[in-house]
Amino acid sequence: MMPAETKYDVVVFGGTGFTGEHVVREMFITSDEEGVRWAIAGRSNTKMRSVLEKIANELSIADFSGVGIIEANIDDLESINTMCLSAKLLINCVGPVAYSINI
């Protein structure tokens, strides 16, 4: 059951990886014109900030303070639950799963 109000419309989980960076770039491009509240999520706050800075610079975006940063790790169920409850839509770019978790 989703709460009545979530903090973000979209969360990009794994936004520092190859695919995730492409999704983050598209979020930068489309979120302002659509009024989408979004965040990047992953294990490393430092890496997430670095990706945001890099892409913002490439796109000549001076202020990206409205983009949320969520620390979440697939090995930490509480962090995953918190991340999921903060979004209406989660885009999962984490992988490859075969190397991340025991199946």
C-alpha positions as CSV (number, residue, x, y, z in Angstrom):
1,M,0.0,0.0,0.0
2,M,1.5,3.3,-1.1
3,P,1.2,6.3,1.3
4,A,-1.1,9.1,0.2
5,E,1.8,11.5,-0.5
6,T,5.3,10.5,-1.5
7,K,8.4,12.7,-1.5
8,Y,9.4,11.9,-5.1
9,D,7.5,11.1,-8.3
10,V,10.5,9.1,-9.6
11,V,13.6,7.5,-8.0
12,V,16.4,6.2,-10.2
13,F,18.0,3.3,-8.3
14,G,21.5,2.5,-9.5
15,G,21.9,5.9,-11.1
16,T,25.7,5.7,-11.0
17,G,26.1,2.8,-13.4
18,F,26.3,2.8,-17.1
19,T,22.5,2.5,-17.8
20,G,21.7,4.6,-14.7
21,E,23.7,7.6,-15.9
22,H,21.7,7.6,-19.2
23,V,18.4,7.5,-17.2
24,V,19.7,10.3,-14.9
25,R,20.5,12.4,-18.0
26,E,17.0,12.0,-19.3
27,M,15.5,12.8,-15.9
28,F,17.5,16.1,-16.0
29,I,16.2,16.9,-19.5
30,T,12.5,16.1,-18.9
31,S,11.8,16.6,-15.2
32,D,11.8,20.4,-15.3
33,E,9.4,20.7,-18.2
34,E,7.1,18.1,-16.7
35,G,7.4,19.3,-13.1
36,V,8.6,15.8,-11.9
37,R,10.1,15.5,-8.4
38,W,12.9,13.0,-8.6
39,A,15.9,11.5,-6.8
40,I,18.9,9.3,-7.5
41,A,19.5,6.3,-5.3
42,G,22.4,4.1,-4.7
43,R,25.1,2.9,-2.3
44,S,27.5,5.8,-2.4
45,N,26.5,9.4,-1.7
46,T,29.9,10.6,-3.1
47,K,29.3,8.7,-6.4
48,M,25.8,9.9,-6.8
49,R,26.8,13.6,-6.2
50,S,29.6,13.1,-8.7
51,V,27.2,11.8,-11.4
52,L,24.7,14.6,-10.8
53,E,27.5,17.2,-11.0
54,K,29.0,15.7,-14.2
55,I,25.7,15.5,-16.0
56,A,24.5,18.9,-14.8
57,N,27.7,20.4,-16.1
58,E,27.3,18.6,-19.5
59,L,23.8,20.0,-19.7
60,S,24.7,23.5,-18.4
61,I,22.4,23.1,-15.4
62,A,23.6,25.4,-12.7
63,D,21.2,24.4,-9.9
64,F,20.3,20.8,-9.3
65,S,19.5,21.1,-5.6
66,G,16.0,19.9,-6.2
67,V,17.3,16.4,-7.1
68,G,17.1,14.1,-4.1
69,I,19.9,11.7,-3.1
70,I,18.9,8.5,-1.3
71,E,21.4,6.0,0.1
72,A,20.1,2.5,-0.5
73,N,21.8,-0.9,-0.7
74,I,20.3,-4.2,-1.9
75,D,21.9,-5.8,1.2
76,D,20.0,-3.5,3.5
77,L,16.3,-4.2,3.5
78,E,15.4,-1.2,5.6
79,S,17.2,1.2,3.2
80,I,15.3,-0.5,0.2
81,N,12.0,-0.1,2.0
82,T,12.6,3.5,2.8
83,M,13.6,4.2,-0.8
84,C,10.6,2.4,-2.3
85,L,8.2,4.2,0.1
86,S,9.6,7.6,-1.0
87,A,8.6,7.2,-4.7
88,K,5.6,6.8,-6.9
89,L,7.7,5.1,-9.5
90,L,11.1,3.3,-9.1
91,I,13.4,2.9,-12.1
92,N,15.8,0.0,-11.3
93,C,19.1,0.3,-13.0
94,V,21.0,-1.9,-10.6
95,G,22.7,-4.9,-12.0
96,P,23.8,-7.3,-13.0
97,V,21.8,-9.1,-10.3
98,A,23.7,-12.4,-10.7
99,Y,26.7,-10.7,-9.1
100,S,24.8,-8.7,-6.5
101,I,22.6,-11.2,-4.6
102,N,22.3,-14.9,-4.0
103,I,19.6,-16.4,-6.2
